[in-house]
Amino acid sequence: MSSLIAWATQTRYMPPWMPSNRSPALKYERKLSDAEIQVLQDWDKEGALQGDLE
């Protein structure tokens, strides 16, 4: 499952966002930054360890 998340975010398939980069900025955009995508890539490569549940 982590590989799918890593792929979907790296290819920007998810989160779904139809407006192009040429669209005006919208309030509450749901885009991931390159740094946020890298966190997910690293998490997957490190074995998708579960976080602290407490």
N, C-alpha and C positions, 0 to 999 in steps of 0.2 A: 504494500500500500504506500509506503514512503517513497518508493521509486516513482509511482504514479503521480504523487503530489509534487515531487521534485521535477518531473518531466512537464507536468501541466503548468507549473509556475515559470519554469525556465523558458518554455516556448511561448509563454504569455497566453496560453489557451485559457487559463484561469488566473485570476478571477475574470469572468466574462466582462468585456468592456468594448462596446461597439464603436464609440467615437474615435476618430483618428487623432494623431498628434496635432493635426491642424485645427481640431475643434477648440473652441474657447474653453477655458478652465471652468469646471463645474463644481459647485459646492458639494462636499462629501464624496469626492471621487473615490472609487474603490480600486486604485492601482497599487501595485507593490513596487517599492523602490528596488533598485539593483541590489542594495545591501540586504533588504528583507528576503529577496530571492536567494541570495548567497547563504543566508542563515538556513533556509530550507535545504539547499544543496548540501551544506556541511552536515546537517542533521541526518540526512539520508546516507551520506558516505560514512558517517560514524556509527551506523547501525540503527538509526532511528530510536535512540534510547528514550524511554519514558521519563517524563519529568517527575518532580516531587509532587505527590498527590495530597500532601498535607498543607 
